[in-house]
Amino acid sequence: MNDDLPDLPDTPLGRYRHYKGGEYDVIGAARDSETLAPLVVYRPRYNASGLWVRPHAMFFGDVEIDGQRVRRFAPVDSSA
């Protein structure tokens, strides 16, 4: 392992809801092999399409919907 790599950003595991409605399980963080950019590794709960990755900043970022800023993926409280 290369000790010169920066730490991956905090990536809370668990269930998230996309602003369009689908639910996903975040299972970890990874690094792009070419750019070393941090990625979120996740899978949809509504089908078996496998694992997906998205840039960390995009996954945890906001989008504007009808003039309102909302989280692209919001955590789902599993205790509710």
PDB file of N, CA, C and O in Angstrom:
ATOM      1  N   MET A   1       0.848  -1.190   0.000  1.00  0.00           N
ATOM      2  CA  MET A   1       0.000   0.000   0.000  1.00  0.00           C
ATOM      3  C   MET A   1       0.881   1.236   0.000  1.00  0.00           C
ATOM      4  O   MET A   1       1.917   1.257   0.664  1.00  0.00           O
ATOM      5  N   ASN A   2       0.495   2.239  -0.716  1.00  0.00           N
ATOM      6  CA  ASN A   2       1.258   3.466  -0.819  1.00  0.00           C
ATOM      7  C   ASN A   2       0.889   4.400   0.328  1.00  0.00           C
ATOM      8  O   ASN A   2      -0.243   4.876   0.410  1.00  0.00           O
ATOM      9  N   ASP A   3       1.843   4.658   1.206  1.00  0.00           N
ATOM     10  CA  ASP A   3       1.580   5.535   2.351  1.00  0.00           C
ATOM     11  C   ASP A   3       1.427   6.996   1.952  1.00  0.00           C
ATOM     12  O   ASP A   3       1.041   7.824   2.777  1.00  0.00           O
ATOM     13  N   ASP A   4       1.724   7.325   0.690  1.00  0.00           N
ATOM     14  CA  ASP A   4       1.607   8.706   0.228  1.00  0.00           C
ATOM     15  C   ASP A   4       0.185   9.062  -0.191  1.00  0.00           C
ATOM     16  O   ASP A   4      -0.105  10.226  -0.465  1.00  0.00           O
ATOM     17  N   LEU A   5      -0.704   8.069  -0.243  1.00  0.00           N
ATOM     18  CA  LEU A   5      -2.082   8.349  -0.647  1.00  0.00           C
ATOM     19  C   LEU A   5      -2.816   9.091   0.453  1.00  0.00           C
ATOM     20  O   LEU A   5      -2.666   8.760   1.629  1.00  0.00           O
ATOM     21  N   PRO A   6      -3.610  10.093   0.087  1.00  0.00           N
ATOM     22  CA  PRO A   6      -4.429  10.761   1.101  1.00  0.00           C
ATOM     23  C   PRO A   6      -5.525   9.818   1.593  1.00  0.00           C
ATOM     24  O   PRO A   6      -5.948   8.912   0.875  1.00  0.00           O
ATOM     25  N   ASP A   7      -5.971  10.041   2.813  1.00  0.00           N
ATOM     26  CA  ASP A   7      -7.071   9.246   3.344  1.00  0.00           C
ATOM     27  C   ASP A   7      -8.316   9.452   2.491  1.00  0.00           C
ATOM     28  O   ASP A   7      -8.543  10.533   1.948  1.00  0.00           O
ATOM     29  N   LEU A   8      -9.113   8.401   2.385  1.00  0.00           N
ATOM     30  CA  LEU A   8     -10.409   8.545   1.721  1.00  0.00           C
ATOM     31  C   LEU A   8     -11.337   9.359   2.621  1.00  0.00           C
ATOM     32  O   LEU A   8     -11.234   9.271   3.844  1.00  0.00           O
ATOM     33  N   PRO A   9     -12.236  10.144   2.043  1.00  0.00           N
ATOM     34  CA  PRO A   9     -13.161  10.930   2.873  1.00  0.00           C
ATOM     35  C   PRO A   9     -14.114  10.020   3.641  1.00  0.00           C
ATOM     36  O   PRO A   9     -14.354   8.874   3.260  1.00  0.00           O
ATOM     37  N   ASP A  10     -14.647  10.558   4.727  1.00  0.00           N
ATOM     38  CA  ASP A  10     -15.629   9.838   5.522  1.00  0.00           C
ATOM     39  C   ASP A  10     -16.793   9.431   4.620  1.00  0.00           C
ATOM     40  O   ASP A  10     -17.341  10.254   3.886  1.00  0.00           O
ATOM     41  N   THR A  11     -17.160   8.161   4.684  1.00  0.00           N
ATOM     42  CA  THR A  11     -18.227   7.632   3.845  1.00  0.00           C
ATOM     43  C   THR A  11     -19.142   6.771   4.709  1.00  0.00           C
ATOM     44  O   THR A  11     -18.923   5.565   4.827  1.00  0.00           O
ATOM     45  N   PRO A  12     -20.160   7.373   5.313  1.00  0.00           N
ATOM     46  CA  PRO A  12     -21.063   6.589   6.154  1.00  0.00           C
ATOM     47  C   PRO A  12     -21.772   5.505   5.347  1.00  0.00           C
ATOM     48  O   PRO A  12     -22.370   5.782   4.307  1.00  0.00           O
ATOM     49  N   LEU A  13     -21.699   4.281   5.833  1.00  0.00           N
ATOM     50  CA  LEU A  13     -22.347   3.161   5.177  1.00  0.00           C
ATOM     51  C   LEU A  13     -23.827   3.149   5.525  1.00  0.00           C
ATOM     52  O   LEU A  13     -24.238   3.730   6.529  1.00  0.00           O
ATOM     53  N   GLY A  14     -24.624   2.490   4.700  1.00  0.00           N
ATOM     54  CA  GLY A  14     -26.037   2.355   5.008  1.00  0.00           C
ATOM     55  C   GLY A  14     -26.922   2.662   3.825  1.00  0.00           C
ATOM     56  O   GLY A  14     -26.471   2.723   2.681  1.00  0.00           O
ATOM     57  N   ARG A  15     -28.192   2.854   4.125  1.00  0.00           N
ATOM     58  CA  ARG A  15     -29.217   3.073   3.103  1.00  0.00           C
ATOM     59  C   ARG A  15     -29.367   4.563   2.803  1.00  0.00           C
ATOM     60  O   ARG A  15     -29.381   5.405   3.701  1.00  0.00           O
ATOM     61  N   TYR A  16     -29.478   4.858   1.502  1.00  0.00           N
ATOM     62  CA  TYR A  16     -29.668   6.235   1.038  1.00  0.00           C
ATOM     63  C   TYR A  16     -30.798   6.261   0.022  1.00  0.00           C
ATOM     64  O   TYR A  16     -31.043   5.274  -0.673  1.00  0.00           O
ATOM     65  N   ARG A  17     -31.481   7.389  -0.060  1.00  0.00           N
ATOM     66  CA  ARG A  17     -32.539   7.577  -1.054  1.00  0.00           C
ATOM     67  C   ARG A  17     -32.087   8.661  -2.031  1.00  0.00           C
ATOM     68  O   ARG A  17     -31.719   9.764  -1.628  1.00  0.00           O
ATOM     69  N   HIS A  18     -32.121   8.330  -3.305  1.00  0.00           N
ATOM     70  CA  HIS A  18     -31.797   9.286  -4.361  1.00  0.00           C
ATOM     71  C   HIS A  18     -32.939  10.293  -4.458  1.00  0.00           C
ATOM     72  O   HIS A  18     -34.086   9.958  -4.164  1.00  0.00           O
ATOM     73  N   TYR A  19     -32.641  11.498  -4.859  1.00  0.00           N
ATOM     74  CA  TYR A  19     -33.686  12.527  -4.931  1.00  0.00           C
ATOM     75  C   TYR A  19     -34.804  12.147  -5.898  1.00  0.00           C
ATOM     76  O   TYR A  19     -35.898  12.704  -5.818  1.00  0.00           O
ATOM     77  N   LYS A  20     -34.547  11.203  -6.813  1.00  0.00           N
ATOM     78  CA  LYS A  20     -35.600  10.749  -7.723  1.00  0.00           C
ATOM     79  C   LYS A  20     -36.400   9.581  -7.141  1.00  0.00           C
ATOM     80  O   LYS A  20     -37.380   9.137  -7.740  1.00  0.00           O
ATOM     81  N   GLY A  21     -35.977   9.080  -5.963  1.00  0.00           N
ATOM     82  CA  GLY A  21     -36.784   8.096  -5.262  1.00  0.00           C
ATOM     83  C   GLY A  21     -36.191   6.726  -5.023  1.00  0.00           C
ATOM     84  O   GLY A  21     -36.613   6.050  -4.085  1.00  0.00           O
ATOM     85  N   GLY A  22     -35.242   6.281  -5.814  1.00  0.00           N
ATOM     86  CA  GLY A  22     -34.679   4.947  -5.613  1.00  0.00           C
ATOM     87  C   GLY A  22     -33.859   4.862  -4.342  1.00  0.00           C
ATOM     88  O   GLY A  22     -33.277   5.856  -3.906  1.00  0.00           O
ATOM     89  N   GLU A  23     -33.809   3.669  -3.739  1.00  0.00           N
ATOM     90  CA  GLU A  23     -33.000   3.468  -2.542  1.00  0.00           C
ATOM     91  C   GLU A  23     -31.784   2.619  -2.861  1.00  0.00           C
ATOM     92  O   GLU A  23     -31.831   1.723  -3.704  1.00  0.00           O
ATOM     93  N   TYR A  24     -30.689   2.923  -2.166  1.00  0.00           N
ATOM     94  CA  TYR A  24     -29.389   2.325  -2.437  1.00  0.00           C
ATOM     95  C   TYR A  24     -28.682   2.022  -1.133  1.00  0.00           C
ATOM     96  O   TYR A  24     -28.901   2.690  -0.123  1.00  0.00           O
ATOM     97  N   ASP A  25     -27.828   1.005  -1.164  1.00  0.00           N
ATOM     98  CA  ASP A  25     -26.960   0.695  -0.029  1.00  0.00           C
ATOM     99  C   ASP A  25     -25.545   1.135  -0.362  1.00  0.00           C
ATOM    100  O   ASP A  25     -24.960   0.676  -1.343  1.00  0.00           O
ATOM    101  N   VAL A  26     -24.996   2.024   0.454  1.00  0.00           N
ATOM    102  CA  VAL A  26     -23.589   2.388   0.320  1.00  0.00           C
ATOM    103  C   VAL A  26     -22.790   1.312   1.038  1.00  0.00           C
ATOM    104  O   VAL A  26     -23.015   1.035   2.216  1.00  0.00           O
ATOM    105  N   ILE A  27     -21.856   0.708   0.313  1.00  0.00           N
ATOM    106  CA  ILE A  27     -21.084  -0.383   0.896  1.00  0.00           C
ATOM    107  C   ILE A  27     -19.615  -0.033   1.109  1.00  0.00           C
ATOM    108  O   ILE A  27     -18.873  -0.819   1.698  1.00  0.00           O
ATOM    109  N   GLY A  28     -19.184   1.139   0.635  1.00  0.00           N
ATOM    110  CA  GLY A  28     -17.808   1.531   0.892  1.00  0.00           C
ATOM    111  C   GLY A  28     -17.341   2.670   0.024  1.00  0.00           C
ATOM    112  O   GLY A  28     -18.097   3.275  -0.736  1.00  0.00           O
ATOM    113  N   ALA A  29     -16.056   2.934   0.172  1.00  0.00           N
ATOM    114  CA  ALA A  29     -15.385   3.957  -0.623  1.00  0.00           C
ATOM    115  C   ALA A  29     -14.232   3.289  -1.360  1.00  0.00           C
ATOM    116  O   ALA A  29     -13.690   2.280  -0.907  1.00  0.00           O
ATOM    117  N   ALA A  30     -13.871   3.855  -2.485  1.00  0.00           N
ATOM    118  CA  ALA A  30     -12.775   3.320  -3.300  1.00  0.00           C
ATOM    119  C   ALA A  30     -12.032   4.491  -3.928  1.00  0.00           C
ATOM    120  O   ALA A  30     -12.400   5.653  -3.754  1.00  0.00           O
ATOM    121  N   ARG A  31     -10.991   4.158  -4.654  1.00  0.00           N
ATOM    122  CA  ARG A  31     -10.192   5.160  -5.347  1.00  0.00           C
ATOM    123  C   ARG A  31     -10.170   4.820  -6.829  1.00  0.00           C
ATOM    124  O   ARG A  31     -10.033   3.653  -7.196  1.00  0.00           O
ATOM    125  N   ASP A  32     -10.301   5.820  -7.676  1.00  0.00           N
ATOM    126  CA  ASP A  32     -10.142   5.612  -9.112  1.00  0.00           C
ATOM    127  C   ASP A  32      -8.685   5.237  -9.377  1.00  0.00           C
ATOM    128  O   ASP A  32      -7.771   5.908  -8.897  1.00  0.00           O
ATOM    129  N   SER A  33      -8.472   4.175 -10.131  1.00  0.00           N
ATOM    130  CA  SER A  33      -7.112   3.687 -10.354  1.00  0.00           C
ATOM    131  C   SER A  33      -6.248   4.638 -11.175  1.00  0.00           C
ATOM    132  O   SER A  33      -5.021   4.581 -11.096  1.00  0.00           O
ATOM    133  N   GLU A  34      -6.868   5.501 -11.956  1.00  0.00           N
ATOM    134  CA  GLU A  34      -6.104   6.420 -12.798  1.00  0.00           C
ATOM    135  C   GLU A  34      -5.903   7.778 -12.157  1.00  0.00           C
ATOM    136  O   GLU A  34      -4.810   8.343 -12.206  1.00  0.00           O
ATOM    137  N   THR A  35      -6.970   8.305 -11.550  1.00  0.00           N
ATOM    138  CA  THR A  35      -6.901   9.675 -11.022  1.00  0.00           C
ATOM    139  C   THR A  35      -6.756   9.717  -9.509  1.00  0.00           C
ATOM    140  O   THR A  35      -6.440  10.767  -8.948  1.00  0.00           O
ATOM    141  N   LEU A  36      -6.982   8.589  -8.839  1.00  0.00           N
ATOM    142  CA  LEU A  36      -6.977   8.470  -7.373  1.00  0.00           C
ATOM    143  C   LEU A  36      -8.136   9.207  -6.720  1.00  0.00           C
ATOM    144  O   LEU A  36      -8.185   9.327  -5.496  1.00  0.00           O
ATOM    145  N   ALA A  37      -9.070   9.704  -7.531  1.00  0.00           N
ATOM    146  CA  ALA A  37     -10.237  10.415  -6.993  1.00  0.00           C
ATOM    147  C   ALA A  37     -11.073   9.459  -6.146  1.00  0.00           C
ATOM    148  O   ALA A  37     -11.220   8.287  -6.494  1.00  0.00           O
ATOM    149  N   PRO A  38     -11.621   9.956  -5.031  1.00  0.00           N
ATOM    150  CA  PRO A  38     -12.456   9.101  -4.187  1.00  0.00           C
ATOM    151  C   PRO A  38     -13.815   8.828  -4.828  1.00  0.00           C
ATOM    152  O   PRO A  38     -14.429   9.707  -5.432  1.00  0.00           O
ATOM    153  N   LEU A  39     -14.259   7.593  -4.678  1.00  0.00           N
ATOM    154  CA  LEU A  39     -15.529   7.146  -5.233  1.00  0.00           C
ATOM    155  C   LEU A  39     -16.362   6.510  -4.128  1.00  0.00           C
ATOM    156  O   LEU A  39     -15.822   6.017  -3.138  1.00  0.00           O
ATOM    157  N   VAL A  40     -17.676   6.526  -4.303  1.00  0.00           N
ATOM    158  CA  VAL A  40     -18.591   5.809  -3.420  1.00  0.00           C
ATOM    159  C   VAL A  40     -19.020   4.546  -4.155  1.00  0.00           C
ATOM    160  O   VAL A  40     -19.381   4.593  -5.331  1.00  0.00           O
ATOM    161  N   VAL A  41     -18.977   3.427  -3.458  1.00  0.00           N
ATOM    162  CA  VAL A  41     -19.412   2.147  -4.016  1.00  0.00           C
ATOM    163  C   VAL A  41     -20.789   1.850  -3.429  1.00  0.00           C
ATOM    164  O   VAL A  41     -20.967   1.833  -2.211  1.00  0.00           O
ATOM    165  N   TYR A  42     -21.758   1.618  -4.311  1.00  0.00           N
ATOM    166  CA  TYR A  42     -23.122   1.409  -3.830  1.00  0.00           C
ATOM    167  C   TYR A  42     -23.863   0.450  -4.743  1.00  0.00           C
ATOM    168  O   TYR A  42     -23.417   0.168  -5.855  1.00  0.00           O
ATOM    169  N   ARG A  43     -25.004  -0.052  -4.267  1.00  0.00           N
ATOM    170  CA  ARG A  43     -25.838  -0.936  -5.079  1.00  0.00           C
ATOM    171  C   ARG A  43     -27.296  -0.577  -4.863  1.00  0.00           C
ATOM    172  O   ARG A  43     -27.692  -0.212  -3.756  1.00  0.00           O
ATOM    173  N   PRO A  44     -28.087  -0.679  -5.905  1.00  0.00           N
ATOM    174  CA  PRO A  44     -29.522  -0.402  -5.764  1.00  0.00           C
ATOM    175  C   PRO A  44     -30.213  -1.491  -4.949  1.00  0.00           C
ATOM    176  O   PRO A  44     -29.830  -2.659  -4.999  1.00  0.00           O
ATOM    177  N   ARG A  45     -31.226  -1.091  -4.207  1.00  0.00           N
ATOM    178  CA  ARG A  45     -32.028  -2.040  -3.432  1.00  0.00           C
ATOM    179  C   ARG A  45     -33.201  -2.570  -4.253  1.00  0.00           C
ATOM    180  O   ARG A  45     -33.842  -3.542  -3.853  1.00  0.00           O
ATOM    181  N   TYR A  46     -33.489  -1.947  -5.388  1.00  0.00           N
ATOM    182  CA  TYR A  46     -34.695  -2.285  -6.145  1.00  0.00           C
ATOM    183  C   TYR A  46     -34.446  -3.241  -7.310  1.00  0.00           C
ATOM    184  O   TYR A  46     -35.400  -3.671  -7.959  1.00  0.00           O
ATOM    185  N   ASN A  47     -33.186  -3.583  -7.590  1.00  0.00           N
ATOM    186  CA  ASN A  47     -32.901  -4.574  -8.628  1.00  0.00           C
ATOM    187  C   ASN A  47     -31.506  -5.160  -8.400  1.00  0.00           C
ATOM    188  O   ASN A  47     -30.784  -4.732  -7.499  1.00  0.00           O
ATOM    189  N   ALA A  48     -31.147  -6.112  -9.201  1.00  0.00           N
ATOM    190  CA  ALA A  48     -29.861  -6.800  -9.051  1.00  0.00           C
ATOM    191  C   ALA A  48     -28.900  -6.398 -10.157  1.00  0.00           C
ATOM    192  O   ALA A  48     -28.310  -7.252 -10.818  1.00  0.00           O
ATOM    193  N   SER A  49     -28.744  -5.089 -10.356  1.00  0.00           N
ATOM    194  CA  SER A  49     -27.880  -4.609 -11.442  1.00  0.00           C
ATOM    195  C   SER A  49     -26.418  -4.512 -11.032  1.00  0.00           C
ATOM    196  O   SER A  49     -25.601  -4.008 -11.802  1.00  0.00           O
ATOM    197  N   GLY A  50     -26.070  -4.979  -9.848  1.00  0.00           N
ATOM    198  CA  GLY A  50     -24.670  -5.017  -9.443  1.00  0.00           C
ATOM    199  C   GLY A  50     -24.217  -3.783  -8.699  1.00  0.00           C
ATOM    200  O   GLY A  50     -25.018  -2.967  -8.242  1.00  0.00           O
ATOM    201  N   LEU A  51     -22.913  -3.674  -8.594  1.00  0.00           N
ATOM    202  CA  LEU A  51     -22.293  -2.556  -7.883  1.00  0.00           C
ATOM    203  C   LEU A  51     -22.083  -1.382  -8.833  1.00  0.00           C
ATOM    204  O   LEU A  51     -21.836  -1.555 -10.026  1.00  0.00           O
ATOM    205  N   TRP A  52     -22.189  -0.187  -8.268  1.00  0.00           N
ATOM    206  CA  TRP A  52     -21.995   1.045  -9.021  1.00  0.00           C
ATOM    207  C   TRP A  52     -21.023   1.927  -8.248  1.00  0.00           C
ATOM    208  O   TRP A  52     -20.866   1.780  -7.036  1.00  0.00           O
ATOM    209  N   VAL A  53     -20.373   2.841  -8.958  1.00  0.00           N
ATOM    210  CA  VAL A  53     -19.522   3.842  -8.312  1.00  0.00           C
ATOM    211  C   VAL A  53     -19.894   5.218  -8.846  1.00  0.00           C
ATOM    212  O   VAL A  53     -20.355   5.375  -9.976  1.00  0.00           O
ATOM    213  N   ARG A  54     -19.679   6.193  -7.998  1.00  0.00           N
ATOM    214  CA  ARG A  54     -19.945   7.581  -8.367  1.00  0.00           C
ATOM    215  C   ARG A  54     -18.914   8.426  -7.624  1.00  0.00           C
ATOM    216  O   ARG A  54     -18.536   8.080  -6.505  1.00  0.00           O
ATOM    217  N   PRO A  55     -18.451   9.519  -8.218  1.00  0.00           N
ATOM    218  CA  PRO A  55     -17.518  10.372  -7.492  1.00  0.00           C
ATOM    219  C   PRO A  55     -18.087  10.765  -6.124  1.00  0.00           C
ATOM    220  O   PRO A  55     -19.261  11.112  -5.996  1.00  0.00           O
ATOM    221  N   HIS A  56     -17.232  10.701  -5.121  1.00  0.00           N
ATOM    222  CA  HIS A  56     -17.648  10.969  -3.744  1.00  0.00           C
ATOM    223  C   HIS A  56     -18.334  12.328  -3.611  1.00  0.00           C
ATOM    224  O   HIS A  56     -19.400  12.432  -3.005  1.00  0.00           O
ATOM    225  N   ALA A  57     -17.727  13.354  -4.171  1.00  0.00           N
ATOM    226  CA  ALA A  57     -18.296  14.708  -4.062  1.00  0.00           C
ATOM    227  C   ALA A  57     -19.671  14.780  -4.726  1.00  0.00           C
ATOM    228  O   ALA A  57     -20.546  15.500  -4.246  1.00  0.00           O
ATOM    229  N   MET A  58     -19.872  14.057  -5.806  1.00  0.00           N
ATOM    230  CA  MET A  58     -21.172  14.063  -6.479  1.00  0.00           C
ATOM    231  C   MET A  58     -22.206  13.301  -5.647  1.00  0.00           C
ATOM    232  O   MET A  58     -23.330  13.769  -5.470  1.00  0.00           O
ATOM    233  N   PHE A  59     -21.823  12.129  -5.139  1.00  0.00           N
ATOM    234  CA  PHE A  59     -22.762  11.327  -4.351  1.00  0.00           C
ATOM    235  C   PHE A  59     -23.279  12.143  -3.155  1.00  0.00           C
ATOM    236  O   PHE A  59     -24.485  12.189  -2.908  1.00  0.00           O
ATOM    237  N   PHE A  60     -22.380  12.775  -2.428  1.00  0.00           N
ATOM    238  CA  PHE A  60     -22.764  13.511  -1.227  1.00  0.00           C
ATOM    239  C   PHE A  60     -23.076  14.983  -1.489  1.00  0.00           C
ATOM    240  O   PHE A  60     -23.258  15.761  -0.553  1.00  0.00           O
ATOM    241  N   GLY A  61     -23.137  15.359  -2.763  1.00  0.00           N
ATOM    242  CA  GLY A  61     -23.428  16.740  -3.118  1.00  0.00           C
ATOM    243  C   GLY A  61     -24.923  17.023  -3.207  1.00  0.00           C
ATOM    244  O   GLY A  61     -25.758  16.157  -2.943  1.00  0.00           O
ATOM    245  N   ASP A  62     -25.231  18.241  -3.580  1.00  0.00           N
ATOM    246  CA  ASP A  62     -26.606  18.709  -3.726  1.00  0.00           C
ATOM    247  C   ASP A  62     -26.958  18.873  -5.195  1.00  0.00           C
ATOM    248  O   ASP A  62     -26.089  18.997  -6.058  1.00  0.00           O
ATOM    249  N   VAL A  63     -28.256  18.868  -5.450  1.00  0.00           N
ATOM    250  CA  VAL A  63     -28.788  19.209  -6.765  1.00  0.00           C
ATOM    251  C   VAL A  63     -29.887  20.239  -6.553  1.00  0.00           C
ATOM    252  O   VAL A  63     -30.448  20.345  -5.463  1.00  0.00           O
ATOM    253  N   GLU A  64     -30.189  20.996  -7.598  1.00  0.00           N
ATOM    254  CA  GLU A  64     -31.260  21.984  -7.504  1.00  0.00           C
ATOM    255  C   GLU A  64     -32.498  21.452  -8.219  1.00  0.00           C
ATOM    256  O   GLU A  64     -32.462  21.132  -9.407  1.00  0.00           O
ATOM    257  N   ILE A  65     -33.589  21.365  -7.471  1.00  0.00           N
ATOM    258  CA  ILE A  65     -34.861  20.877  -7.993  1.00  0.00           C
ATOM    259  C   ILE A  65     -35.919  21.949  -7.726  1.00  0.00           C
ATOM    260  O   ILE A  65     -36.188  22.291  -6.574  1.00  0.00           O
ATOM    261  N   ASP A  66     -36.511  22.471  -8.788  1.00  0.00           N
ATOM    262  CA  ASP A  66     -37.541  23.509  -8.658  1.00  0.00           C
ATOM    263  C   ASP A  66     -37.086  24.658  -7.760  1.00  0.00           C
ATOM    264  O   ASP A  66     -37.850  25.156  -6.933  1.00  0.00           O
ATOM    265  N   GLY A  67     -35.838  25.068  -7.934  1.00  0.00           N
ATOM    266  CA  GLY A  67     -35.297  26.187  -7.174  1.00  0.00           C
ATOM    267  C   GLY A  67     -34.858  25.851  -5.764  1.00  0.00           C
ATOM    268  O   GLY A  67     -34.416  26.741  -5.037  1.00  0.00           O
ATOM    269  N   GLN A  68     -34.965  24.607  -5.356  1.00  0.00           N
ATOM    270  CA  GLN A  68     -34.571  24.181  -4.009  1.00  0.00           C
ATOM    271  C   GLN A  68     -33.331  23.285  -4.081  1.00  0.00           C
ATOM    272  O   GLN A  68     -33.231  22.415  -4.946  1.00  0.00           O
ATOM    273  N   ARG A  69     -32.398  23.510  -3.166  1.00  0.00           N
ATOM    274  CA  ARG A  69     -31.224  22.642  -3.072  1.00  0.00           C
ATOM    275  C   ARG A  69     -31.581  21.439  -2.210  1.00  0.00           C
ATOM    276  O   ARG A  69     -32.046  21.591  -1.081  1.00  0.00           O
ATOM    277  N   VAL A  70     -31.363  20.251  -2.747  1.00  0.00           N
ATOM    278  CA  VAL A  70     -31.607  19.020  -2.003  1.00  0.00           C
ATOM    279  C   VAL A  70     -30.399  18.103  -2.179  1.00  0.00           C
ATOM    280  O   VAL A  70     -29.648  18.221  -3.147  1.00  0.00           O
ATOM    281  N   ARG A  71     -30.229  17.194  -1.234  1.00  0.00           N
ATOM    282  CA  ARG A  71     -29.151  16.219  -1.346  1.00  0.00           C
ATOM    283  C   ARG A  71     -29.443  15.267  -2.503  1.00  0.00           C
ATOM    284  O   ARG A  71     -30.575  14.826  -2.698  1.00  0.00           O
ATOM    285  N   ARG A  72     -28.401  14.964  -3.257  1.00  0.00           N
ATOM    286  CA  ARG A  72     -28.555  13.986  -4.343  1.00  0.00           C
ATOM    287  C   ARG A  72     -28.935  12.632  -3.741  1.00  0.00           C
ATOM    288  O   ARG A  72     -29.838  11.964  -4.246  1.00  0.00           O
ATOM    289  N   PHE A  73     -28.259  12.226  -2.674  1.00  0.00           N
ATOM    290  CA  PHE A  73     -28.579  11.002  -1.929  1.00  0.00           C
ATOM    291  C   PHE A  73     -28.689  11.394  -0.463  1.00  0.00           C
ATOM    292  O   PHE A  73     -27.742  11.933   0.110  1.00  0.00           O
ATOM    293  N   ALA A  74     -29.829  11.130   0.140  1.00  0.00           N
ATOM    294  CA  ALA A  74     -30.062  11.453   1.551  1.00  0.00           C
ATOM    295  C   ALA A  74     -30.095  10.155   2.349  1.00  0.00           C
ATOM    296  O   ALA A  74     -30.672   9.166   1.899  1.00  0.00           O
ATOM    297  N   PRO A  75     -29.480  10.150   3.531  1.00  0.00           N
ATOM    298  CA  PRO A  75     -29.536   8.929   4.345  1.00  0.00           C
ATOM    299  C   PRO A  75     -30.965   8.607   4.753  1.00  0.00           C
ATOM    300  O   PRO A  75     -31.773   9.501   5.005  1.00  0.00           O
ATOM    301  N   VAL A  76     -31.261   7.312   4.815  1.00  0.00           N
ATOM    302  CA  VAL A  76     -32.570   6.842   5.256  1.00  0.00           C
ATOM    303  C   VAL A  76     -32.406   6.301   6.668  1.00  0.00           C
ATOM    304  O   VAL A  76     -31.536   5.471   6.931  1.00  0.00           O
ATOM    305  N   ASP A  77     -33.233   6.772   7.555  1.00  0.00           N
ATOM    306  CA  ASP A  77     -33.177   6.312   8.944  1.00  0.00           C
ATOM    307  C   ASP A  77     -33.763   4.913   9.009  1.00  0.00           C
ATOM    308  O   ASP A  77     -34.972   4.730   8.872  1.00  0.00           O
ATOM    309  N   SER A  78     -32.898   3.923   9.219  1.00  0.00           N
ATOM    310  CA  SER A  78     -33.335   2.528   9.222  1.00  0.00           C
ATOM    311  C   SER A  78     -34.077   2.166  10.502  1.00  0.00           C
ATOM    312  O   SER A  78     -34.687   1.099  10.573  1.00  0.00           O
ATOM    313  N   SER A  79     -34.039   3.029  11.516  1.00  0.00           N
ATOM    314  CA  SER A  79     -34.734   2.721  12.778  1.00  0.00           C
ATOM    315  C   SER A  79     -36.178   3.167  12.752  1.00  0.00           C
ATOM    316  O   SER A  79     -36.931   2.869  13.679  1.00  0.00           O
ATOM    317  N   ALA A  80     -36.585   3.880  11.700  1.00  0.00           N
ATOM    318  CA  ALA A  80     -37.965   4.379  11.622  1.00  0.00           C
ATOM    319  C   ALA A  80     -38.940   3.307  11.228  1.00  0.00           C
ATOM    320  O   ALA A  80     -40.137   3.570  11.120  1.00  0.00           O
TER     321      ALA A  80
END
